[in-house]
Amino acid sequence: MKWFKDTFQQCSDITFHELTANQTRCGIVYLNGMVDQQLFDEQVLKYIVSEGFASSHQELIHKLLDLKMVSSMSSSVLTDMKQASQLVLEGNILIFFKGDCRMLAFPLTSFEKRTISEPANENVIRGPRESFVEDIDTNLTMIRRIIKSPALKMEQQLIGSYTKTKVIICYIDGICKAELVEEVKQRLNRIQIDGILGINYLEECIDDYPLSPFPQSQKTERPDVVAAALLEGRVGILADGTPNPLLVPVNFFMFLQSAEDYYERYISASFIRLLRIIFLFFSLLTPSFYIAITTFHPVMIPADLLVSIAAARDNVPFPGIIEAFIMEIAFEALREAGIRTPKAIGQAISILGAIVIGQAAVQAGIVSAPMVIIVSLTGIASFIIPNFDLGFTIRLLRFPIMILSATFGIFGLMIGCLLIYIHLVHLSSFGTPYLTPIAPLRGSDLKDTLVRAPRWLMNHRPSFVGTSDSVRTHIKESRDGDDED
């Protein structure tokens, strides 16, 4: 008891109790607010203080560990003091007796946690409507409810010298390659940090190219997306306190896919995917293209349209690049303000701010009306990208391409596109080429890349993951006489 009091000195949330049980002094230590004290009193403490329950503390320990007692089915016996103090911090109730080096730990953890709700950022019309929460045990249960197989493995690590954050590596044995699992373990083992407060702490430490603006691991808040990734042979990384697991490896085209693609018919899902790809380029290149043709290549614009644009820019004192920067930065500021302000007024600030500021800027002659239209359409196009990380990357790359276009015209725009393409070709995620299955070309994986093929055609798992079991769908063809057979 003295050792625990010295260890947890100035910790007002740690509770210490000393009492006499069967003529033996015993001590109880637990973290107040993280244990179910009522359950402990009803199923454990009443036996300790009960007269005649045991004649000695050795017999009391044996009876408390009796599997017939509901309260002690998951209890454990330990002698290591540091391990015991860690269990206390995790929500265990610790009991020990004078003259005995053994300690009993009862995992009666109970604390307030957020209930399961609908996904906030990955809503779908069809499909499951539950999302991960901050409690890792609840998240693992949701995955286990979907994949009911002993092949689903969940290996635990503790990362963070102070936080001791529980990190779980999920994969399906027999589908996921052992080399990939080992690589994930090695990268996590290399992390030496004082604390993990979010999954992004791990993401920045395990990426192949941490200086790249492009995401190299997928984050999701949907259990069905994690289950689908595990069934493809990928690895999921979950951290306690974070409702967004990581999925590795990934390729570029996965960030343009949505969970709803697999709950819609393949024709509509393929159309929406192509629409996302088109508007991805629209969001990245439209302001730069407008700056390039109005500054360097006006002959590319039809005469009537050129006259309208020239008339709109007649009173604007700034060149096109300055106009674009003013409007783009204002639009990004309004978007950020809409996110940070309360939801009740955030959307109103974004919409009304864009309308009022845009109209006032045009009337004041600071920017032209065509530039307001271009920036507005570009902002709308960026919202079509389903992944937030990729969407932010496209918004970030828009500015250097605008500078290149304002400096070299269309040639500068093409130079920016080539530099981005070269960078993407050199990227990889856990050894997987970032642009696969386009570069390098893998014809079998194209069924679920730019479009989504019918379910009965996607009978093999993605080959770029390198799964141990490539076949995932067996569909028997019906023939005459099958019923008779």
C-alpha positions as CSV (number, residue, x, y, z in Angstrom):
1,M,0.0,0.0,0.0
2,K,2.9,2.4,0.8
3,W,4.4,1.7,-2.7
4,F,1.1,2.5,-4.4
5,K,0.6,5.7,-2.4
6,D,4.2,6.8,-3.3
7,T,3.6,5.9,-6.9
8,F,0.3,7.7,-7.2
9,Q,1.0,10.6,-4.9
10,Q,-0.8,13.8,-5.8
11,C,-3.2,11.8,-7.9
12,S,-6.5,12.7,-6.3
13,D,-8.5,10.4,-8.6
14,I,-6.8,7.2,-7.2
15,T,-8.7,5.7,-4.3
16,F,-7.0,3.7,-1.5
17,H,-8.9,1.5,1.0
18,E,-7.6,-0.6,3.8
19,L,-9.7,-3.1,5.7
20,T,-9.6,-6.3,7.7
21,A,-10.9,-9.5,6.1
22,N,-10.7,-12.8,8.0
23,Q,-8.3,-11.4,10.5
24,T,-6.0,-10.3,7.6
25,R,-5.3,-6.8,6.5
26,C,-6.0,-6.2,2.8
27,G,-5.7,-3.2,0.5
28,I,-7.9,-2.0,-2.4
29,V,-6.7,0.4,-5.1
30,Y,-8.7,1.7,-8.0
31,L,-9.1,4.7,-10.3
32,N,-12.2,6.6,-9.3
33,G,-14.6,7.3,-12.2
34,M,-13.4,4.4,-14.3
35,V,-14.7,1.4,-12.4
36,D,-18.2,0.1,-11.7
37,Q,-18.1,0.4,-7.9
38,Q,-21.6,-1.0,-7.5
39,L,-20.8,-4.2,-9.3
40,F,-17.6,-4.5,-7.3
41,D,-19.5,-4.1,-4.0
42,E,-22.2,-6.6,-4.9
43,Q,-20.0,-9.3,-6.4
44,V,-16.6,-9.0,-4.8
45,L,-16.4,-6.8,-1.7
46,K,-19.3,-8.5,0.0
47,Y,-17.4,-11.9,-0.1
48,I,-14.3,-10.3,1.3
49,V,-16.0,-8.8,4.3
50,S,-18.4,-11.7,4.8
51,E,-17.8,-13.7,8.1
52,G,-17.2,-17.4,7.5
53,F,-16.6,-17.1,3.8
54,A,-13.0,-18.1,4.2
55,S,-10.8,-19.1,7.1
56,S,-7.6,-17.5,5.7
57,H,-6.5,-15.1,3.0
58,Q,-5.1,-18.0,1.0
59,E,-8.5,-19.6,1.0
60,L,-10.1,-16.3,0.2
61,I,-7.9,-15.8,-2.9
62,H,-8.8,-19.3,-4.1
63,K,-12.5,-18.7,-3.7
64,L,-12.3,-15.3,-5.4
65,L,-10.6,-17.0,-8.3
66,D,-13.2,-19.7,-8.4
67,L,-14.7,-19.7,-12.0
68,K,-18.1,-20.3,-10.6
69,M,-18.2,-16.8,-9.3
70,V,-19.4,-14.3,-11.9
71,S,-17.3,-11.5,-10.6
72,S,-14.0,-13.4,-10.9
73,M,-14.3,-15.0,-14.3
74,S,-11.9,-12.5,-15.9
75,S,-9.9,-11.7,-12.8
76,S,-6.1,-12.2,-12.9
77,V,-3.3,-12.8,-10.4
78,L,-0.1,-10.9,-10.7
79,T,3.0,-10.1,-8.6
80,D,4.7,-7.4,-10.7
81,M,4.1,-3.9,-9.1
82,K,4.5,-1.9,-12.3
83,Q,2.1,-4.1,-14.2
84,A,-0.4,-3.8,-11.3
85,S,-0.1,0.0,-11.4
86,Q,-0.8,0.0,-15.2
87,L,-3.9,-2.2,-14.7
88,V,-5.1,0.3,-12.1
89,L,-4.8,3.1,-14.7
90,E,-6.7,1.0,-17.2
91,G,-9.7,0.7,-14.9
92,N,-9.0,-2.5,-12.9
93,I,-9.7,-2.8,-9.2
94,L,-6.6,-4.2,-7.4
95,I,-6.8,-6.2,-4.1
96,F,-3.8,-7.5,-2.1
97,F,-3.3,-9.0,1.3
98,K,-0.7,-8.6,4.0
99,G,1.9,-11.3,4.0
100,D,1.1,-12.4,0.4
101,C,2.9,-11.2,-2.7
102,R,0.0,-12.0,-4.9
103,M,-2.4,-9.3,-6.1
104,L,-5.9,-9.8,-7.7
105,A,-7.0,-7.5,-10.5
106,F,-10.7,-7.3,-11.4
107,P,-11.4,-5.6,-14.8
108,L,-14.6,-3.8,-13.9
109,T,-14.0,-0.8,-16.2
110,S,-17.0,1.5,-16.5
111,F,-16.9,5.1,-17.9
112,E,-19.0,7.4,-20.1
113,K,-18.5,7.0,-23.8
114,R,-20.2,8.2,-27.0
115,T,-22.9,6.0,-28.4
116,I,-22.8,4.6,-31.9
117,S,-24.3,7.1,-34.4
118,E,-24.5,7.7,-38.1
119,P,-21.2,8.6,-40.0
120,A,-20.7,12.4,-40.1
121,N,-18.5,12.5,-43.1
122,E,-19.3,9.3,-45.1
123,N,-23.1,9.3,-45.4
124,V,-24.8,7.0,-47.8
125,I,-28.3,6.6,-49.1
126,R,-28.1,2.8,-48.9
127,G,-26.0,0.6,-46.6
128,P,-25.2,0.4,-42.9
129,R,-25.6,3.6,-40.9
130,E,-23.3,3.1,-37.9
131,S,-19.8,4.6,-37.4
132,F,-16.9,4.0,-35.2
133,V,-16.6,5.6,-31.7
134,E,-13.6,6.5,-29.5
135,D,-13.7,3.3,-27.5
136,I,-11.6,0.7,-29.3
137,D,-13.3,-2.3,-27.8
138,T,-16.6,-1.1,-29.3
139,N,-14.9,-0.6,-32.7
140,L,-13.4,-4.1,-32.6
141,T,-16.8,-5.6,-31.7
142,M,-18.4,-3.8,-34.7
143,I,-15.8,-5.3,-37.1
144,R,-16.2,-8.8,-35.5
145,R,-20.0,-8.6,-36.0
146,I,-19.4,-8.3,-39.7
147,I,-16.5,-10.8,-40.1
148,K,-17.5,-13.8,-38.0
149,S,-14.4,-15.9,-38.6
150,P,-11.5,-17.1,-36.4
151,A,-9.3,-16.1,-39.3
152,L,-9.8,-12.4,-38.3
153,K,-6.8,-11.6,-36.2
154,M,-6.4,-8.7,-33.9
155,E,-2.9,-8.1,-32.5
156,Q,-2.3,-5.5,-29.8
157,Q,0.6,-3.1,-29.2
158,L,1.0,-0.3,-26.7
159,I,2.5,2.9,-28.1
160,G,3.4,6.0,-26.1
161,S,5.6,6.1,-23.1
162,Y,3.0,8.1,-21.1
163,T,-0.3,7.5,-22.8
164,K,0.2,3.7,-23.3
165,T,-2.3,3.9,-26.1
166,K,-3.7,0.6,-27.2
167,V,-3.1,0.0,-31.0
168,I,-4.7,-3.0,-32.7
169,I,-3.5,-4.5,-36.0
170,C,-6.4,-6.2,-37.8
171,Y,-6.1,-8.6,-40.7
172,I,-7.5,-11.9,-42.0
173,D,-5.1,-14.8,-41.8
174,G,-5.0,-16.7,-45.1
175,I,-6.0,-13.6,-47.2
176,C,-3.5,-11.0,-46.0
177,K,0.1,-11.7,-46.9
178,A,2.3,-12.3,-43.9
179,E,5.0,-10.0,-45.3
180,L,2.5,-7.0,-45.2
181,V,1.6,-7.8,-41.6
182,E,5.2,-8.0,-40.6
183,E,6.0,-4.7,-42.3
184,V,3.2,-2.9,-40.5
185,K,4.5,-4.3,-37.1
186,Q,8.0,-3.2,-37.8
187,R,7.0,0.3,-38.7
188,L,4.8,0.6,-35.6
189,N,7.6,-0.8,-33.4
190,R,10.0,1.9,-34.6
191,I,7.7,4.6,-33.2
192,Q,9.2,6.1,-30.0
193,I,6.9,8.8,-28.8
194,D,5.6,10.1,-25.5
195,G,1.9,9.9,-26.4
196,I,-0.6,9.0,-29.1
197,L,-3.7,11.3,-29.1
198,G,-5.0,10.5,-32.6
199,I,-4.5,8.1,-35.4
200,N,-2.6,10.8,-37.4
201,Y,0.3,10.5,-35.0
202,L,0.8,7.0,-36.3
203,E,0.0,7.9,-39.9
204,E,2.9,10.4,-40.1
205,C,5.3,7.9,-38.6
206,I,4.5,5.0,-40.9
207,D,4.0,6.6,-44.3
208,D,6.5,5.8,-47.1
209,Y,6.9,9.5,-48.1
210,P,5.9,11.7,-45.1
211,L,6.8,14.9,-47.0
212,S,4.3,14.2,-49.8
213,P,1.0,16.1,-49.7
214,F,-0.8,13.1,-51.0
215,P,-2.3,10.7,-48.4
216,Q,-0.7,7.2,-48.3
217,S,-3.1,5.5,-46.0
218,Q,-6.9,5.5,-45.9
219,K,-9.0,6.8,-43.0
220,T,-12.6,5.9,-42.5
221,E,-15.3,6.0,-39.9
222,R,-17.4,3.1,-41.3
223,P,-17.0,-0.5,-40.0
224,D,-18.2,-1.9,-43.4
225,V,-15.4,-0.1,-45.2
226,V,-12.8,-1.6,-42.8
227,A,-14.4,-5.1,-43.3
228,A,-14.3,-4.7,-47.1
229,A,-10.6,-3.7,-46.9
230,L,-9.7,-6.7,-44.7
231,L,-11.5,-9.0,-47.2
232,E,-9.3,-7.6,-49.9
233,G,-6.2,-8.6,-48.0
234,R,-5.3,-5.2,-46.6
235,V,-4.4,-4.3,-42.9
236,G,-6.4,-2.1,-40.6
237,I,-4.8,-0.2,-37.7
238,L,-7.0,1.0,-34.9
239,A,-6.0,3.2,-32.0
240,D,-7.9,3.7,-28.7
241,G,-9.5,7.1,-28.5
242,T,-9.8,7.6,-32.3
243,P,-12.9,6.8,-34.4
244,N,-10.9,6.7,-37.7
245,P,-8.9,3.6,-38.3
246,L,-6.1,3.5,-40.9
247,L,-6.2,1.1,-43.9
248,V,-3.0,0.1,-45.7
249,P,-1.9,-0.2,-48.5
250,V,-3.8,2.2,-50.7
251,N,-3.6,3.5,-54.2
252,F,-4.7,6.9,-55.6
253,F,-8.0,5.7,-57.0
254,M,-9.3,4.4,-53.7
255,F,-9.6,8.0,-52.5
256,L,-12.1,8.6,-55.3
257,Q,-14.3,5.7,-54.3
258,S,-17.2,5.9,-51.8
259,A,-18.9,3.2,-49.7
260,E,-22.1,3.8,-51.6
261,D,-20.5,2.7,-54.9
262,Y,-20.9,-0.9,-53.6
263,Y,-24.5,-0.5,-52.5
264,E,-25.7,0.9,-55.8
265,R,-26.1,-0.8,-59.2
266,Y,-22.9,-0.9,-61.1
267,I,-24.1,1.4,-63.9
268,S,-25.0,4.3,-61.6
269,A,-21.9,3.6,-59.5
270,S,-19.6,3.7,-62.5
271,F,-21.2,7.0,-63.8
272,I,-20.7,8.7,-60.4
273,R,-17.0,7.5,-60.3
274,L,-16.3,9.0,-63.8
275,L,-18.0,12.2,-62.6
276,R,-15.7,12.4,-59.6
277,I,-12.6,11.9,-61.8
278,I,-13.8,14.7,-64.2
279,F,-14.5,17.1,-61.4
280,L,-11.2,16.2,-59.8
281,F,-9.4,17.7,-62.8
282,F,-11.9,20.5,-62.9
283,S,-11.2,21.5,-59.3
284,L,-7.4,21.3,-59.8
285,L,-7.0,23.1,-63.2
286,T,-10.0,25.4,-63.9
287,P,-8.6,28.6,-62.3
288,S,-5.2,28.0,-63.8
289,F,-6.6,27.4,-67.2
290,Y,-8.7,30.6,-67.0
291,I,-5.6,32.6,-65.9
292,A,-3.5,31.1,-68.7
293,I,-5.9,31.7,-71.6
294,T,-6.9,35.2,-70.5
295,T,-3.3,36.3,-69.9
296,F,-1.3,34.5,-72.6
297,H,-3.7,32.9,-75.1
298,P,-6.7,35.1,-75.7
299,V,-7.0,33.8,-79.3
300,M,-8.2,30.5,-77.9
301,I,-11.4,32.2,-76.6
302,P,-14.4,32.8,-78.9
303,A,-14.7,36.4,-80.0
304,D,-18.0,37.1,-78.3
305,L,-16.9,35.5,-75.0
306,L,-13.6,37.4,-75.2
307,V,-15.5,40.7,-75.5
308,S,-17.7,39.8,-72.4
309,I,-14.7,38.9,-70.3
310,A,-12.8,42.0,-71.4
311,A,-15.8,44.2,-70.5
312,A,-16.1,42.5,-67.1
313,R,-12.4,43.1,-66.3
314,D,-12.3,46.6,-67.6
315,N,-12.5,48.3,-64.2
316,V,-10.4,45.6,-62.3
317,P,-7.0,47.0,-61.3
318,F,-5.4,43.6,-60.7
319,P,-4.1,40.9,-63.1
320,G,-5.8,37.6,-63.3
321,I,-3.5,35.8,-60.9
322,I,-4.1,38.4,-58.1
323,E,-7.9,38.1,-58.7
324,A,-7.7,34.4,-58.4
325,F,-5.6,34.4,-55.3
326,I,-8.0,36.9,-53.6
327,M,-11.0,34.9,-54.4
328,E,-9.5,31.5,-53.6
329,I,-8.1,32.6,-50.3
330,A,-11.4,34.2,-49.4
331,F,-13.3,31.0,-50.3
332,E,-10.9,28.9,-48.3
333,A,-11.3,31.2,-45.3
334,L,-15.1,31.0,-45.6
335,R,-14.9,27.2,-45.8
336,E,-12.7,27.0,-42.7
337,A,-15.0,29.4,-40.8
338,G,-18.0,27.2,-41.7
339,I,-16.2,24.2,-40.2
340,R,-15.1,25.9,-37.0
341,T,-18.2,27.7,-36.1
342,P,-21.2,26.0,-34.5
343,K,-23.2,23.9,-37.0
344,A,-26.3,25.9,-36.5
345,I,-24.7,29.0,-38.1
346,G,-21.7,27.5,-39.9
347,Q,-23.5,26.7,-43.1
348,A,-25.3,30.1,-43.2
349,I,-21.9,31.8,-42.8
350,S,-20.4,29.9,-45.7
351,I,-23.3,30.5,-48.1
352,L,-24.2,34.1,-47.2
353,G,-20.5,35.1,-46.9
354,A,-19.7,33.8,-50.3
355,I,-22.7,35.6,-51.9
356,V,-22.3,38.9,-50.0
357,I,-18.5,39.1,-50.4
358,G,-18.5,38.0,-54.0
359,Q,-21.2,40.5,-55.0
360,A,-19.5,43.3,-53.1
361,A,-16.1,42.5,-54.6
362,V,-17.6,42.7,-58.1
363,Q,-19.4,45.9,-57.5
364,A,-16.3,47.5,-55.9
365,G,-14.3,46.5,-59.0
366,I,-11.8,44.4,-57.0
367,V,-12.5,41.2,-59.0
368,S,-14.4,40.4,-62.1
369,A,-17.7,38.5,-62.4
370,P,-16.2,35.7,-64.5
371,M,-13.5,35.1,-61.8
372,V,-16.2,34.8,-59.2
373,I,-18.0,32.2,-61.3
374,I,-14.8,30.2,-61.9
375,V,-13.8,30.1,-58.3
376,S,-17.4,29.2,-57.2
377,L,-17.5,26.3,-59.7
378,T,-14.0,25.2,-58.6
379,G,-15.2,25.1,-54.9
380,I,-18.3,23.1,-55.8
381,A,-16.1,20.6,-57.7
382,S,-13.8,20.1,-54.8
383,F,-16.8,19.0,-52.6
384,I,-17.4,16.1,-55.0
385,I,-14.2,14.4,-54.0
386,P,-15.3,11.9,-51.3
387,N,-12.0,11.8,-49.4
388,F,-11.2,14.8,-47.3
389,D,-7.4,14.3,-47.3
390,L,-7.3,14.1,-51.1
391,G,-9.7,17.0,-51.4
392,F,-7.4,19.2,-49.3
393,T,-4.3,18.1,-51.3
394,I,-6.1,19.2,-54.6
395,R,-7.0,22.5,-53.0
396,L,-3.3,23.0,-51.9
397,L,-1.8,22.1,-55.3
398,R,-4.2,24.5,-57.0
399,F,-2.1,27.5,-55.9
400,P,1.4,26.6,-57.4
401,I,-0.3,25.6,-60.6
402,M,-2.0,29.0,-60.8
403,I,1.5,30.6,-60.3
404,L,3.0,28.5,-63.1
405,S,0.0,29.3,-65.4
406,A,0.4,33.0,-64.7
407,T,4.1,32.8,-65.5
408,F,4.2,30.5,-68.6
409,G,0.6,30.2,-69.7
410,I,-0.6,26.8,-70.9
411,F,3.0,25.5,-70.9
412,G,3.2,26.3,-67.2
413,L,-0.1,24.5,-66.6
414,M,1.3,21.4,-68.4
415,I,4.6,21.6,-66.5
416,G,2.6,21.6,-63.2
417,C,0.6,18.6,-64.3
418,L,3.7,16.7,-65.4
419,L,5.4,17.4,-62.1
420,I,2.4,16.1,-60.2
421,Y,2.3,13.0,-62.4
422,I,6.0,12.3,-61.9
423,H,5.6,12.7,-58.1
424,L,2.6,10.3,-58.1
425,V,4.5,7.7,-60.1
426,H,7.3,7.7,-57.5
427,L,5.0,7.4,-54.6
428,S,4.1,4.1,-52.9
429,S,2.1,2.8,-50.0
430,F,3.8,0.0,-48.1
431,G,5.6,-0.9,-51.2
432,T,2.5,-0.7,-53.4
433,P,2.8,1.7,-56.4
434,Y,0.5,4.7,-55.8
435,L,-1.0,4.7,-59.4
436,T,-1.6,1.0,-59.6
437,P,-3.4,-0.5,-61.5
438,I,-2.8,2.2,-64.2
439,A,0.9,2.5,-63.7
440,P,2.0,-0.3,-63.6
441,L,-0.9,-1.6,-65.6
442,R,-2.8,-4.5,-64.1
443,G,-5.7,-5.4,-66.3
444,S,-7.5,-7.6,-63.8
445,D,-7.8,-4.7,-61.3
446,L,-9.3,-2.3,-63.7
447,K,-12.7,-3.8,-62.9
448,D,-12.9,-1.7,-59.7
449,T,-10.9,1.4,-60.6
450,L,-12.3,4.0,-63.0
451,V,-15.6,2.1,-63.1
452,R,-17.2,-0.6,-61.0
453,A,-17.8,-3.8,-62.8
454,P,-20.8,-6.0,-61.9
455,R,-20.3,-8.0,-58.7
456,W,-20.2,-11.3,-60.5
457,L,-17.2,-10.1,-62.6
458,M,-15.2,-9.0,-59.6
459,N,-14.4,-12.6,-58.6
460,H,-10.8,-12.0,-57.7
461,R,-9.3,-9.8,-55.0
462,P,-7.0,-6.8,-56.1
463,S,-3.7,-8.3,-57.2
464,F,-1.7,-5.2,-56.2
465,V,-2.2,-6.1,-52.5
466,G,-0.6,-9.5,-53.1
467,T,-3.1,-11.6,-51.2
468,S,-2.5,-15.2,-50.3
469,D,-6.0,-16.2,-51.5
470,S,-7.0,-14.3,-54.7
471,V,-10.4,-15.8,-55.4
472,R,-13.3,-14.2,-53.5
473,T,-16.4,-15.1,-55.5
474,H,-17.6,-18.4,-56.9
475,I,-20.8,-18.2,-59.0
476,K,-22.1,-21.4,-60.3
477,E,-23.8,-21.3,-63.7
478,S,-27.3,-22.8,-63.8
479,R,-27.8,-25.6,-66.3
480,D,-30.7,-27.7,-67.3
481,G,-31.1,-30.7,-65.2
482,D,-29.3,-29.3,-62.1
483,D,-32.5,-29.7,-60.1
484,E,-32.8,-33.3,-61.1
485,D,-29.2,-34.0,-60.2
